Amino acid sequence: MKKVNLSQVIRPEEVLANNDEIMAKLISFFGYSELIDEERELFDGLMKSIISQQLSNKASNTIIARVIKIHGVRPFSPEKILAVEDIKLRECGISYSKIKSIKGFAEACVRDEISIELLSTMPDEEVLSKLTSYWGIGKWTAEIFMMFGLKRLNILAGNDAGLIRAHKLLYPDTSSIEITSKKWEPYKAVAAWYLWKYLDSDKQDAFNNSLL
């Protein structure tokens, strides 16, 4: 088997930097994305995505920390979550509708109805259809998991409020994120990571000054 020289492997950041000046500056400022190297398991990743619906990163991370106290360290296990009383999860800050969604998906995982292996054989459209067939899992949740959990690097949760806000701040002369994202292909998910990183950073002013 031919050995791969890792020093010659082109990272997504290099492609993005070559295609988009703003993205090049984001990459230079924040460093390499953690998206490529971060590993997530199926149920753990979906549960995190469900918890994060319509919440800030700070709020969702607070809830996840509370769940860890009753569950134990991540990754979250479908069997363990099914054993936790709904009221306990509610006390962590998870709404009853999200609890229903989480437990429904947990049951599907326990039944081996869905798996990373199964999803890995499907094209993006089929994965999206499969995930959204479960109660409470909408397009945004599925896309977020596809980006982070399945490493579908050309997926973009284009309706995400945070991404839209970051795009308006960084690309004020471009009418929509859909237009800008054409420059990010085939690594839209990695580009999105940088937009979220910018939005959540306490160094926005420093970055903005670097653009001057």
Backbone as JSON Lines, residues from 0, in Angstrom:
{"i":0,"aa":"M","n":[0.84,-1.19,0.0],"ca":[0.0,0.0,0.0],"c":[0.88,1.25,0.0]}
{"i":1,"aa":"K","n":[0.55,2.2,-0.87],"ca":[1.33,3.41,-0.96],"c":[1.08,4.3,0.25]}
{"i":2,"aa":"K","n":[2.15,4.78,0.85],"ca":[2.02,5.65,2.0],"c":[1.65,7.07,1.55]}
{"i":3,"aa":"V","n":[0.8,7.7,2.36],"ca":[0.38,9.07,2.06],"c":[1.25,10.03,2.85]}
{"i":4,"aa":"N","n":[1.83,10.98,2.16],"ca":[2.61,12.02,2.81],"c":[1.64,13.08,3.31]}
{"i":5,"aa":"L","n":[1.4,13.07,4.64],"ca":[0.4,13.96,5.21],"c":[0.76,15.43,5.01]}
{"i":6,"aa":"S","n":[2.04,15.7,4.88],"ca":[2.45,17.09,4.67],"c":[1.99,17.6,3.32]}
{"i":7,"aa":"Q","n":[1.64,16.67,2.39],"ca":[1.21,17.07,1.06],"c":[-0.31,17.02,0.9]}
{"i":8,"aa":"V","n":[-1.02,16.58,1.95],"ca":[-2.48,16.53,1.89],"c":[-3.04,17.95,1.98]}
{"i":9,"aa":"I","n":[-3.9,18.3,1.04],"ca":[-4.5,19.64,1.03],"c":[-5.68,19.67,1.99]}
{"i":10,"aa":"R","n":[-5.62,20.55,2.97],"ca":[-6.71,20.7,3.92],"c":[-7.8,21.59,3.33]}
{"i":11,"aa":"P","n":[-9.04,21.43,3.8],"ca":[-10.12,22.28,3.32],"c":[-9.83,23.77,3.49]}
{"i":12,"aa":"E","n":[-9.13,24.11,4.58],"ca":[-8.82,25.52,4.84],"c":[-8.02,26.15,3.7]}
{"i":13,"aa":"E","n":[-7.14,25.35,3.1],"ca":[-6.33,25.87,2.01],"c":[-7.19,26.19,0.79]}
{"i":14,"aa":"V","n":[-8.16,25.33,0.52],"ca":[-9.06,25.56,-0.61],"c":[-9.91,26.8,-0.36]}
{"i":15,"aa":"L","n":[-10.45,26.91,0.86],"ca":[-11.28,28.06,1.2],"c":[-10.49,29.36,1.13]}
{"i":16,"aa":"A","n":[-9.27,29.32,1.65],"ca":[-8.43,30.53,1.64],"c":[-8.11,30.99,0.23]}
{"i":17,"aa":"N","n":[-7.94,30.05,-0.68],"ca":[-7.63,30.39,-2.07],"c":[-8.84,30.97,-2.81]}
{"i":18,"aa":"N","n":[-10.04,30.6,-2.37],"ca":[-11.25,30.99,-3.08],"c":[-11.96,32.21,-2.51]}
{"i":19,"aa":"D","n":[-11.62,32.59,-1.26],"ca":[-12.39,33.62,-0.58],"c":[-11.46,34.42,0.34]}
{"i":20,"aa":"E","n":[-11.31,35.71,0.06],"ca":[-10.39,36.56,0.81],"c":[-10.79,36.68,2.29]}
{"i":21,"aa":"I","n":[-12.09,36.85,2.54],"ca":[-12.56,36.96,3.93],"c":[-12.31,35.65,4.67]}
{"i":22,"aa":"M","n":[-12.58,34.54,4.02],"ca":[-12.35,33.25,4.64],"c":[-10.86,33.05,4.92]}
{"i":23,"aa":"A","n":[-10.0,33.52,4.02],"ca":[-8.55,33.41,4.23],"c":[-8.15,34.14,5.5]}
{"i":24,"aa":"K","n":[-8.75,35.31,5.73],"ca":[-8.41,36.09,6.92],"c":[-8.97,35.45,8.19]}
{"i":25,"aa":"L","n":[-10.15,34.86,8.1],"ca":[-10.72,34.13,9.24],"c":[-9.83,32.96,9.63]}
{"i":26,"aa":"I","n":[-9.36,32.23,8.63],"ca":[-8.51,31.06,8.87],"c":[-7.18,31.49,9.48]}
{"i":27,"aa":"S","n":[-6.62,32.58,8.95],"ca":[-5.36,33.08,9.5],"c":[-5.52,33.54,10.94]}
{"i":28,"aa":"F","n":[-6.67,34.13,11.25],"ca":[-6.92,34.69,12.58],"c":[-7.24,33.6,13.61]}
{"i":29,"aa":"F","n":[-8.09,32.63,13.22],"ca":[-8.57,31.63,14.17],"c":[-7.84,30.28,14.09]}
{"i":30,"aa":"G","n":[-7.02,30.09,13.07],"ca":[-6.31,28.82,12.94],"c":[-7.17,27.75,12.29]}
{"i":31,"aa":"Y","n":[-6.64,26.53,12.26],"ca":[-7.35,25.42,11.61],"c":[-8.66,25.1,12.34]}
{"i":32,"aa":"S","n":[-9.65,24.69,11.56],"ca":[-10.95,24.3,12.1],"c":[-10.83,23.0,12.89]}
{"i":33,"aa":"E","n":[-11.66,22.89,13.93],"ca":[-11.72,21.65,14.71],"c":[-12.7,20.66,14.11]}
{"i":34,"aa":"L","n":[-13.44,21.08,13.1],"ca":[-14.49,20.24,12.54],"c":[-13.95,18.94,11.97]}
{"i":35,"aa":"I","n":[-12.81,19.01,11.28],"ca":[-12.28,17.84,10.6],"c":[-11.89,16.75,11.59]}
{"i":36,"aa":"D","n":[-11.31,17.14,12.71],"ca":[-10.75,16.18,13.65],"c":[-11.72,15.75,14.74]}
{"i":37,"aa":"E","n":[-12.82,16.46,14.89],"ca":[-13.78,16.15,15.96],"c":[-14.61,14.93,15.59]}
{"i":38,"aa":"E","n":[-14.7,13.97,16.52],"ca":[-15.47,12.75,16.28],"c":[-16.74,12.76,17.12]}
{"i":39,"aa":"R","n":[-17.84,12.34,16.52],"ca":[-19.11,12.24,17.25],"c":[-19.78,10.91,16.92]}
{"i":40,"aa":"E","n":[-20.44,10.35,17.91],"ca":[-21.22,9.14,17.7],"c":[-22.64,9.53,17.32]}
{"i":41,"aa":"L","n":[-23.35,8.58,16.71],"ca":[-24.66,8.89,16.14],"c":[-25.63,9.49,17.15]}
{"i":42,"aa":"F","n":[-25.94,8.76,18.22],"ca":[-26.95,9.26,19.16],"c":[-26.45,10.5,19.88]}
{"i":43,"aa":"D","n":[-25.21,10.49,20.3],"ca":[-24.62,11.64,21.01],"c":[-24.71,12.9,20.14]}
{"i":44,"aa":"G","n":[-24.36,12.76,18.88],"ca":[-24.38,13.91,17.98],"c":[-25.78,14.44,17.73]}
{"i":45,"aa":"L","n":[-26.75,13.52,17.51],"ca":[-28.12,13.95,17.28],"c":[-28.71,14.58,18.53]}
{"i":46,"aa":"M","n":[-28.4,14.0,19.7],"ca":[-28.93,14.56,20.94],"c":[-28.42,15.98,21.13]}
{"i":47,"aa":"K","n":[-27.14,16.2,20.87],"ca":[-26.57,17.54,20.99],"c":[-27.25,18.5,20.03]}
{"i":48,"aa":"S","n":[-27.5,18.04,18.8],"ca":[-28.14,18.9,17.81],"c":[-29.56,19.25,18.23]}
{"i":49,"aa":"I","n":[-30.28,18.28,18.78],"ca":[-31.66,18.53,19.22],"c":[-31.67,19.53,20.37]}
{"i":50,"aa":"I","n":[-30.79,19.33,21.34],"ca":[-30.71,20.26,22.47],"c":[-30.41,21.67,21.99]}
{"i":51,"aa":"S","n":[-29.58,21.79,20.94],"ca":[-29.11,23.09,20.47],"c":[-30.13,23.86,19.65]}
{"i":52,"aa":"Q","n":[-31.25,23.22,19.3],"ca":[-32.25,23.9,18.48],"c":[-32.69,25.21,19.12]}
{"i":53,"aa":"Q","n":[-32.56,26.3,18.36],"ca":[-33.03,27.64,18.76],"c":[-32.38,28.14,20.05]}
{"i":54,"aa":"L","n":[-31.2,27.64,20.36],"ca":[-30.47,28.08,21.54],"c":[-29.08,28.57,21.15]}
{"i":55,"aa":"S","n":[-28.51,29.44,21.95],"ca":[-27.13,29.86,21.76],"c":[-26.2,28.72,22.18]}
{"i":56,"aa":"N","n":[-24.96,28.79,21.74],"ca":[-23.99,27.78,22.16],"c":[-23.84,27.75,23.67]}
{"i":57,"aa":"K","n":[-23.85,28.94,24.28],"ca":[-23.69,29.02,25.73],"c":[-24.83,28.32,26.45]}
{"i":58,"aa":"A","n":[-26.06,28.55,26.0],"ca":[-27.23,27.93,26.63],"c":[-27.23,26.42,26.44]}
{"i":59,"aa":"S","n":[-26.94,25.97,25.22],"ca":[-26.95,24.52,24.97],"c":[-25.83,23.82,25.73]}
{"i":60,"aa":"N","n":[-24.67,24.45,25.83],"ca":[-23.56,23.86,26.58],"c":[-23.88,23.76,28.06]}
{"i":61,"aa":"T","n":[-24.63,24.73,28.59],"ca":[-25.05,24.69,29.99],"c":[-25.98,23.5,30.23]}
{"i":62,"aa":"I","n":[-26.93,23.29,29.32],"ca":[-27.85,22.16,29.45],"c":[-27.11,20.84,29.34]}
{"i":63,"aa":"I","n":[-26.2,20.75,28.38],"ca":[-25.43,19.51,28.19],"c":[-24.62,19.19,29.44]}
{"i":64,"aa":"A","n":[-24.05,20.21,30.08],"ca":[-23.28,20.0,31.31],"c":[-24.16,19.45,32.41]}
{"i":65,"aa":"R","n":[-25.41,19.9,32.47],"ca":[-26.35,19.39,33.48],"c":[-26.7,17.93,33.21]}
{"i":66,"aa":"V","n":[-26.9,17.6,31.93],"ca":[-27.24,16.22,31.57],"c":[-26.08,15.29,31.91]}
{"i":67,"aa":"I","n":[-24.86,15.75,31.69],"ca":[-23.68,14.94,32.0],"c":[-23.65,14.57,33.48]}
{"i":68,"aa":"K","n":[-24.14,15.45,34.34],"ca":[-24.12,15.19,35.78],"c":[-25.01,14.0,36.15]}
{"i":69,"aa":"I","n":[-26.08,13.76,35.39],"ca":[-26.95,12.63,35.7],"c":[-26.69,11.42,34.8]}
{"i":70,"aa":"H","n":[-26.08,11.67,33.65],"ca":[-25.79,10.6,32.7],"c":[-24.4,10.02,32.89]}
{"i":71,"aa":"G","n":[-23.44,10.89,33.22],"ca":[-22.03,10.52,33.2],"c":[-21.39,11.09,31.95]}
{"i":72,"aa":"V","n":[-20.11,10.88,31.78],"ca":[-19.37,11.49,30.68],"c":[-19.93,11.09,29.32]}
{"i":73,"aa":"R","n":[-19.77,11.98,28.37],"ca":[-20.16,11.68,27.0],"c":[-19.19,10.68,26.39]}
{"i":74,"aa":"P","n":[-19.63,9.98,25.32],"ca":[-20.84,10.21,24.53],"c":[-22.11,9.74,25.23]}
{"i":75,"aa":"F","n":[-23.2,10.46,24.97],"ca":[-24.48,10.08,25.53],"c":[-24.91,8.73,24.96]}
{"i":76,"aa":"S","n":[-25.4,7.87,25.82],"ca":[-25.84,6.54,25.43],"c":[-27.36,6.5,25.32]}
{"i":77,"aa":"P","n":[-27.9,5.95,24.23],"ca":[-29.37,5.88,24.12],"c":[-29.99,5.07,25.24]}
{"i":78,"aa":"E","n":[-29.33,3.99,25.64],"ca":[-29.86,3.16,26.72],"c":[-29.93,3.95,28.03]}
{"i":79,"aa":"K","n":[-28.87,4.69,28.34],"ca":[-28.85,5.46,29.58],"c":[-29.88,6.58,29.56]}
{"i":80,"aa":"I","n":[-30.0,7.25,28.43],"ca":[-30.96,8.36,28.33],"c":[-32.39,7.84,28.46]}
{"i":81,"aa":"L","n":[-32.67,6.68,27.88],"ca":[-34.02,6.11,28.0],"c":[-34.35,5.77,29.44]}
{"i":82,"aa":"A","n":[-33.32,5.49,30.24],"ca":[-33.52,5.13,31.64],"c":[-33.72,6.34,32.54]}
{"i":83,"aa":"V","n":[-33.45,7.53,32.03],"ca":[-33.6,8.75,32.82],"c":[-35.05,9.24,32.73]}
{"i":84,"aa":"E","n":[-35.65,9.54,33.88],"ca":[-37.02,10.04,33.9],"c":[-37.12,11.37,33.16]}
{"i":85,"aa":"D","n":[-38.23,11.57,32.47],"ca":[-38.43,12.81,31.71],"c":[-38.27,14.04,32.58]}
{"i":86,"aa":"I","n":[-38.78,13.97,33.81],"ca":[-38.73,15.13,34.7],"c":[-37.28,15.52,35.01]}
{"i":87,"aa":"K","n":[-36.4,14.52,35.06],"ca":[-34.98,14.81,35.33],"c":[-34.36,15.55,34.15]}
{"i":88,"aa":"L","n":[-34.71,15.14,32.95],"ca":[-34.2,15.83,31.76],"c":[-34.81,17.23,31.65]}
{"i":89,"aa":"R","n":[-36.08,17.34,32.04],"ca":[-36.72,18.66,32.02],"c":[-36.02,19.61,32.98]}
{"i":90,"aa":"E","n":[-35.6,19.09,34.14],"ca":[-34.91,19.91,35.13],"c":[-33.55,20.38,34.62]}
{"i":91,"aa":"C","n":[-33.01,19.68,33.62],"ca":[-31.74,20.1,33.01],"c":[-31.94,21.27,32.06]}
{"i":92,"aa":"G","n":[-33.22,21.53,31.7],"ca":[-33.51,22.64,30.8],"c":[-33.97,22.2,29.42]}
{"i":93,"aa":"I","n":[-34.22,20.89,29.24],"ca":[-34.69,20.38,27.95],"c":[-36.21,20.39,27.94]}
{"i":94,"aa":"S","n":[-36.79,20.96,26.91],"ca":[-38.26,21.01,26.81],"c":[-38.82,19.61,26.62]}
{"i":95,"aa":"Y","n":[-40.1,19.45,26.95],"ca":[-40.72,18.13,26.81],"c":[-40.78,17.69,25.35]}
{"i":96,"aa":"S","n":[-40.95,18.64,24.43],"ca":[-40.98,18.26,23.01],"c":[-39.61,17.74,22.56]}
{"i":97,"aa":"K","n":[-38.53,18.37,23.06],"ca":[-37.19,17.89,22.72],"c":[-36.92,16.53,23.39]}
{"i":98,"aa":"I","n":[-37.42,16.35,24.6],"ca":[-37.25,15.06,25.3],"c":[-37.93,13.95,24.48]}
{"i":99,"aa":"K","n":[-39.13,14.24,23.97],"ca":[-39.84,13.26,23.14],"c":[-39.03,12.91,21.91]}
{"i":100,"aa":"S","n":[-38.44,13.92,21.29],"ca":[-37.63,13.7,20.09],"c":[-36.37,12.9,20.42]}
{"i":101,"aa":"I","n":[-35.69,13.27,21.5],"ca":[-34.46,12.58,21.91],"c":[-34.74,11.12,22.22]}
{"i":102,"aa":"K","n":[-35.8,10.87,22.98],"ca":[-36.08,9.49,23.37],"c":[-36.6,8.66,22.2]}
{"i":103,"aa":"G","n":[-37.32,9.29,21.29],"ca":[-37.76,8.57,20.1],"c":[-36.58,8.12,19.26]}
{"i":104,"aa":"F","n":[-35.59,9.01,19.12],"ca":[-34.41,8.65,18.35],"c":[-33.57,7.61,19.11]}
{"i":105,"aa":"A","n":[-33.55,7.73,20.44],"ca":[-32.82,6.75,21.26],"c":[-33.4,5.35,21.05]}
{"i":106,"aa":"E","n":[-34.72,5.26,21.0],"ca":[-35.37,3.96,20.77],"c":[-35.0,3.39,19.41]}
{"i":107,"aa":"A","n":[-34.92,4.25,18.4],"ca":[-34.54,3.8,17.06],"c":[-33.11,3.27,17.05]}
{"i":108,"aa":"C","n":[-32.22,3.93,17.8],"ca":[-30.83,3.47,17.89],"c":[-30.74,2.12,18.6]}
{"i":109,"aa":"V","n":[-31.5,1.95,19.67],"ca":[-31.49,0.7,20.43],"c":[-32.01,-0.45,19.56]}
{"i":110,"aa":"R","n":[-32.99,-0.15,18.71],"ca":[-33.54,-1.17,17.81],"c":[-32.64,-1.45,16.62]}
{"i":111,"aa":"D","n":[-31.52,-0.72,16.52],"ca":[-30.61,-0.83,15.36],"c":[-31.31,-0.48,14.06]}
{"i":112,"aa":"E","n":[-32.28,0.42,14.18],"ca":[-33.02,0.87,13.01],"c":[-32.2,1.86,12.18]}
{"i":113,"aa":"I","n":[-31.25,2.5,12.85],"ca":[-30.42,3.51,12.2],"c":[-29.02,3.44,12.78]}
{"i":114,"aa":"S","n":[-28.03,3.69,11.96],"ca":[-26.63,3.62,12.41],"c":[-25.76,4.5,11.53]}
{"i":115,"aa":"I","n":[-24.58,4.81,12.03],"ca":[-23.61,5.56,11.23],"c":[-23.28,4.79,9.96]}
{"i":116,"aa":"E","n":[-23.15,3.48,10.1],"ca":[-22.8,2.64,8.95],"c":[-23.87,2.73,7.86]}
{"i":117,"aa":"L","n":[-25.14,2.71,8.28],"ca":[-26.22,2.82,7.31],"c":[-26.2,4.18,6.63]}
{"i":118,"aa":"L","n":[-26.08,5.23,7.42],"ca":[-26.11,6.59,6.86],"c":[-24.92,6.85,5.94]}
{"i":119,"aa":"S","n":[-23.8,6.22,6.24],"ca":[-22.6,6.44,5.42],"c":[-22.75,5.92,4.0]}
{"i":120,"aa":"T","n":[-23.73,5.03,3.78],"ca":[-23.94,4.47,2.44],"c":[-24.92,5.31,1.62]}
{"i":121,"aa":"M","n":[-25.51,6.31,2.24],"ca":[-26.57,7.08,1.58],"c":[-26.05,8.42,1.06]}
{"i":122,"aa":"P","n":[-26.59,8.89,-0.06],"ca":[-26.27,10.25,-0.51],"c":[-26.92,11.27,0.42]}
{"i":123,"aa":"D","n":[-26.48,12.52,0.33],"ca":[-26.95,13.56,1.24],"c":[-28.47,13.66,1.31]}
{"i":124,"aa":"E","n":[-29.14,13.6,0.16],"ca":[-30.59,13.78,0.14],"c":[-31.3,12.68,0.92]}
{"i":125,"aa":"E","n":[-30.8,11.45,0.81],"ca":[-31.42,10.33,1.51],"c":[-31.15,10.4,3.01]}
{"i":126,"aa":"V","n":[-29.95,10.85,3.38],"ca":[-29.63,11.01,4.8],"c":[-30.57,12.04,5.41]}
{"i":127,"aa":"L","n":[-30.75,13.16,4.73],"ca":[-31.63,14.21,5.21],"c":[-33.06,13.69,5.37]}
{"i":128,"aa":"S","n":[-33.51,12.93,4.39],"ca":[-34.86,12.37,4.44],"c":[-35.01,11.37,5.58]}
{"i":129,"aa":"K","n":[-33.99,10.54,5.78],"ca":[-34.03,9.53,6.84],"c":[-34.08,10.19,8.21]}
{"i":130,"aa":"L","n":[-33.21,11.15,8.44],"ca":[-33.15,11.8,9.76],"c":[-34.42,12.57,10.07]}
{"i":131,"aa":"T","n":[-34.95,13.28,9.07],"ca":[-36.13,14.1,9.32],"c":[-37.41,13.27,9.39]}
{"i":132,"aa":"S","n":[-37.31,11.97,9.16],"ca":[-38.48,11.1,9.3],"c":[-38.8,10.83,10.77]}
{"i":133,"aa":"Y","n":[-37.87,11.15,11.66],"ca":[-38.09,10.95,13.09],"c":[-38.73,12.2,13.69]}
{"i":134,"aa":"W","n":[-39.62,11.97,14.64],"ca":[-40.39,13.06,15.23],"c":[-39.48,14.11,15.86]}
{"i":135,"aa":"G","n":[-39.72,15.36,15.5],"ca":[-38.99,16.46,16.12],"c":[-37.64,16.77,15.51]}
{"i":136,"aa":"I","n":[-37.2,15.97,14.54],"ca":[-35.92,16.24,13.88],"c":[-36.21,16.94,12.56]}
{"i":137,"aa":"G","n":[-35.95,18.23,12.54],"ca":[-36.21,19.02,11.34],"c":[-34.97,19.15,10.48]}
{"i":138,"aa":"K","n":[-35.12,19.94,9.45],"ca":[-34.04,20.11,8.46],"c":[-32.78,20.67,9.12]}
{"i":139,"aa":"W","n":[-32.93,21.7,9.97],"ca":[-31.77,22.3,10.61],"c":[-31.01,21.28,11.46]}
{"i":140,"aa":"T","n":[-31.74,20.55,12.3],"ca":[-31.1,19.55,13.17],"c":[-30.36,18.51,12.35]}
{"i":141,"aa":"A","n":[-31.01,18.03,11.29],"ca":[-30.39,17.02,10.43],"c":[-29.14,17.57,9.75]}
{"i":142,"aa":"E","n":[-29.23,18.79,9.24],"ca":[-28.07,19.38,8.55],"c":[-26.91,19.6,9.51]}
{"i":143,"aa":"I","n":[-27.2,20.06,10.73],"ca":[-26.13,20.27,11.71],"c":[-25.44,18.95,12.01]}
{"i":144,"aa":"F","n":[-26.22,17.88,12.18],"ca":[-25.59,16.58,12.45],"c":[-24.81,16.08,11.24]}
{"i":145,"aa":"M","n":[-25.34,16.3,10.05],"ca":[-24.62,15.87,8.86],"c":[-23.28,16.59,8.75]}
{"i":146,"aa":"M","n":[-23.25,17.87,9.13],"ca":[-22.01,18.64,9.07],"c":[-21.0,18.15,10.09]}
{"i":147,"aa":"F","n":[-21.46,18.0,11.34],"ca":[-20.53,17.7,12.42],"c":[-20.39,16.21,12.69]}
{"i":148,"aa":"G","n":[-21.49,15.47,12.63],"ca":[-21.45,14.06,12.99],"c":[-21.03,13.14,11.86]}
{"i":149,"aa":"L","n":[-21.46,13.49,10.64],"ca":[-21.18,12.63,9.5],"c":[-20.07,13.18,8.6]}
{"i":150,"aa":"K","n":[-19.59,14.39,8.92],"ca":[-18.53,15.03,8.13],"c":[-18.93,15.17,6.66]}
{"i":151,"aa":"R","n":[-20.19,15.5,6.43],"ca":[-20.62,15.84,5.08],"c":[-20.21,17.3,4.86]}
{"i":152,"aa":"L","n":[-19.0,17.49,4.36],"ca":[-18.36,18.8,4.41],"c":[-18.91,19.82,3.42]}
{"i":153,"aa":"N","n":[-19.8,19.4,2.54],"ca":[-20.38,20.39,1.62],"c":[-21.82,20.72,2.0]}
{"i":154,"aa":"I","n":[-22.24,20.29,3.2],"ca":[-23.56,20.63,3.71],"c":[-23.49,21.98,4.42]}
{"i":155,"aa":"L","n":[-24.52,22.77,4.25],"ca":[-24.59,24.07,4.91],"c":[-26.0,24.26,5.48]}
{"i":156,"aa":"A","n":[-26.08,24.52,6.79],"ca":[-27.38,24.82,7.41],"c":[-27.68,26.29,7.12]}
{"i":157,"aa":"G","n":[-28.1,26.54,5.9],"ca":[-28.21,27.9,5.4],"c":[-29.25,28.77,6.09]}
{"i":158,"aa":"N","n":[-30.2,28.15,6.77],"ca":[-31.23,28.92,7.48],"c":[-30.88,29.17,8.94]}
{"i":159,"aa":"D","n":[-29.68,28.79,9.35],"ca":[-29.25,29.01,10.72],"c":[-29.13,30.51,10.99]}
{"i":160,"aa":"A","n":[-29.79,30.97,12.05],"ca":[-29.81,32.41,12.34],"c":[-28.42,32.96,12.6]}
{"i":161,"aa":"G","n":[-27.58,32.17,13.27],"ca":[-26.22,32.62,13.56],"c":[-25.39,32.77,12.3]}
{"i":162,"aa":"L","n":[-25.53,31.82,11.39],"ca":[-24.78,31.91,10.13],"c":[-25.23,33.12,9.32]}
{"i":163,"aa":"I","n":[-26.53,33.35,9.29],"ca":[-27.05,34.48,8.53],"c":[-26.53,35.79,9.12]}
{"i":164,"aa":"R","n":[-26.53,35.87,10.45],"ca":[-26.04,37.09,11.11],"c":[-24.56,37.3,10.84]}
{"i":165,"aa":"A","n":[-23.76,36.23,10.99],"ca":[-22.32,36.34,10.75],"c":[-22.04,36.72,9.3]}
{"i":166,"aa":"H","n":[-22.82,36.15,8.38],"ca":[-22.63,36.45,6.97],"c":[-22.9,37.92,6.69]}
{"i":167,"aa":"K","n":[-23.94,38.49,7.29],"ca":[-24.25,39.9,7.09],"c":[-23.12,40.8,7.61]}
{"i":168,"aa":"L","n":[-22.51,40.37,8.71],"ca":[-21.43,41.17,9.28],"c":[-20.15,41.09,8.45]}
{"i":169,"aa":"L","n":[-19.87,39.9,7.94],"ca":[-18.6,39.68,7.24],"c":[-18.69,39.94,5.74]}
{"i":170,"aa":"Y","n":[-19.87,39.75,5.17],"ca":[-20.06,39.92,3.73],"c":[-21.21,40.9,3.46]}
{"i":171,"aa":"P","n":[-21.09,42.13,3.91],"ca":[-22.21,43.08,3.79],"c":[-22.59,43.42,2.35]}
{"i":172,"aa":"D","n":[-21.69,43.17,1.43],"ca":[-21.97,43.5,0.04],"c":[-22.57,42.35,-0.76]}
{"i":173,"aa":"T","n":[-22.75,41.2,-0.1],"ca":[-23.34,40.04,-0.77],"c":[-24.73,39.8,-0.22]}
{"i":174,"aa":"S","n":[-25.69,39.63,-1.11],"ca":[-27.1,39.61,-0.7],"c":[-27.5,38.38,0.1]}
{"i":175,"aa":"S","n":[-26.88,37.23,-0.12],"ca":[-27.3,36.03,0.59],"c":[-26.14,35.08,0.81]}
{"i":176,"aa":"I","n":[-26.27,34.26,1.86],"ca":[-25.24,33.28,2.17],"c":[-25.19,32.2,1.09]}
{"i":177,"aa":"E","n":[-26.33,31.96,0.42],"ca":[-26.34,30.96,-0.66],"c":[-25.4,31.37,-1.79]}
{"i":178,"aa":"I","n":[-25.38,32.67,-2.11],"ca":[-24.49,33.15,-3.17],"c":[-23.03,33.03,-2.74]}
{"i":179,"aa":"T","n":[-22.73,33.5,-1.53],"ca":[-21.35,33.45,-1.03],"c":[-20.87,32.01,-0.93]}
{"i":180,"aa":"S","n":[-21.75,31.09,-0.51],"ca":[-21.33,29.71,-0.25],"c":[-20.87,28.97,-1.49]}
{"i":181,"aa":"K","n":[-21.18,29.52,-2.67],"ca":[-20.68,28.89,-3.9],"c":[-19.16,28.91,-3.94]}
{"i":182,"aa":"K","n":[-18.56,29.93,-3.3],"ca":[-17.1,30.02,-3.25],"c":[-16.51,29.0,-2.27]}
{"i":183,"aa":"W","n":[-17.34,28.46,-1.39],"ca":[-16.85,27.56,-0.35],"c":[-16.9,26.09,-0.75]}
{"i":184,"aa":"E","n":[-17.53,25.78,-1.88],"ca":[-17.62,24.38,-2.3],"c":[-16.24,23.8,-2.53]}
{"i":185,"aa":"P","n":[-15.96,22.55,-2.17],"ca":[-16.88,21.57,-1.57],"c":[-16.76,21.51,-0.04]}
{"i":186,"aa":"Y","n":[-16.48,22.65,0.59],"ca":[-16.25,22.65,2.04],"c":[-17.12,23.7,2.75]}
{"i":187,"aa":"K","n":[-18.4,23.72,2.42],"ca":[-19.31,24.69,3.02],"c":[-19.39,24.53,4.54]}
{"i":188,"aa":"A","n":[-19.36,23.3,5.02],"ca":[-19.47,23.05,6.46],"c":[-18.28,23.65,7.21]}
{"i":189,"aa":"V","n":[-17.1,23.55,6.62],"ca":[-15.91,24.11,7.26],"c":[-16.0,25.62,7.28]}
{"i":190,"aa":"A","n":[-16.47,26.21,6.19],"ca":[-16.65,27.67,6.14],"c":[-17.65,28.1,7.21]}
{"i":191,"aa":"A","n":[-18.72,27.33,7.37],"ca":[-19.71,27.65,8.39],"c":[-19.1,27.63,9.79]}
{"i":192,"aa":"W","n":[-18.19,26.7,10.02],"ca":[-17.51,26.62,11.32],"c":[-16.82,27.95,11.63]}
{"i":193,"aa":"Y","n":[-16.2,28.55,10.62],"ca":[-15.51,29.82,10.84],"c":[-16.49,30.97,11.08]}
{"i":194,"aa":"L","n":[-17.64,30.96,10.45],"ca":[-18.63,31.99,10.7],"c":[-19.14,31.89,12.14]}
{"i":195,"aa":"W","n":[-19.41,30.68,12.6],"ca":[-19.84,30.49,13.99],"c":[-18.72,30.89,14.96]}
{"i":196,"aa":"K","n":[-17.5,30.52,14.6],"ca":[-16.35,30.86,15.45],"c":[-16.24,32.38,15.61]}
{"i":197,"aa":"Y","n":[-16.4,33.08,14.52],"ca":[-16.35,34.54,14.54],"c":[-17.46,35.1,15.42]}
{"i":198,"aa":"L","n":[-18.67,34.57,15.24],"ca":[-19.82,35.1,15.96],"c":[-19.69,34.88,17.46]}
{"i":199,"aa":"D","n":[-19.14,33.74,17.87],"ca":[-19.04,33.39,19.29],"c":[-17.78,33.95,19.95]}
{"i":200,"aa":"S","n":[-16.89,34.5,19.16],"ca":[-15.61,34.95,19.69],"c":[-15.73,36.29,20.42]}
{"i":201,"aa":"D","n":[-14.9,36.45,21.45],"ca":[-14.83,37.75,22.12],"c":[-13.76,38.62,21.47]}
{"i":202,"aa":"K","n":[-13.26,38.16,20.31],"ca":[-12.21,38.91,19.6],"c":[-12.71,39.46,18.27]}
{"i":203,"aa":"Q","n":[-14.02,39.67,18.17],"ca":[-14.57,40.2,16.92],"c":[-13.96,41.53,16.54]}
{"i":204,"aa":"D","n":[-13.81,42.42,17.53],"ca":[-13.25,43.74,17.24],"c":[-11.82,43.64,16.72]}
{"i":205,"aa":"A","n":[-11.05,42.73,17.33],"ca":[-9.66,42.54,16.88],"c":[-9.63,42.03,15.45]}
{"i":206,"aa":"F","n":[-10.54,41.11,15.14],"ca":[-10.59,40.59,13.76],"c":[-11.03,41.69,12.8]}
{"i":207,"aa":"N","n":[-12.06,42.42,13.17],"ca":[-12.56,43.5,12.29],"c":[-11.46,44.54,12.02]}
{"i":208,"aa":"N","n":[-10.67,44.83,13.03],"ca":[-9.56,45.78,12.86],"c":[-8.5,45.23,11.9]}
{"i":209,"aa":"S","n":[-8.38,43.9,11.88],"ca":[-7.38,43.29,10.99],"c":[-7.78,43.42,9.53]}
{"i":210,"aa":"L","n":[-9.07,43.69,9.28],"ca":[-9.55,43.85,7.92],"c":[-9.27,45.24,7.36]}
{"i":211,"aa":"L","n":[-8.99,46.18,8.25],"ca":[-8.79,47.57,7.83],"c":[-7.46,47.76,7.1]}
